[in-house]
Amino acid sequence: MKKLINSIVFLILFLPSVAFAGACPMLASEVEDKISKLDKTKHETLISVALMLHEKGVEAHDSGNHAMSEELLNGALRLLDI
């Protein structure tokens, strides 16, 4: 019984972090896709800010801070919704 409880607790604590970790790369690739479709000369400043947010978001993902990574990458996506 104790093993079952420990297993359930482990899954409850472990699975949400796996779900967050999976969202970050999808958001990062979405940012990259939107940047590639923009006119670089017309939106140079916007692209540089979005790239900075993208870079910081990827760094946060790599360090394990998936909530911060999602916030940064979603911020970049909001900037690129023009």
Long-range contacts (C-beta under 8 A, 24 or more apart in sequence): 17-66, 20-66, 20-67, 20-69, 20-70, 21-61, 21-66, 23-66, 23-70, 24-57, 24-58, 24-60, 24-61, 24-66, 24-69, 24-70, 24-73, 25-61, 27-57, 27-69, 27-70, 27-73, 27-74, 27-77, 28-54, 28-57, 28-58, 28-61, 28-73, 30-73, 30-77, 31-57, 31-73, 31-76, 31-77, 31-80, 34-77, 34-80, 35-80, 38-80, 38-82, 43-82, 46-79, 46-80, 46-82, 49-76, 49-79, 50-76, 50-79, 50-80, 51-76, 53-79
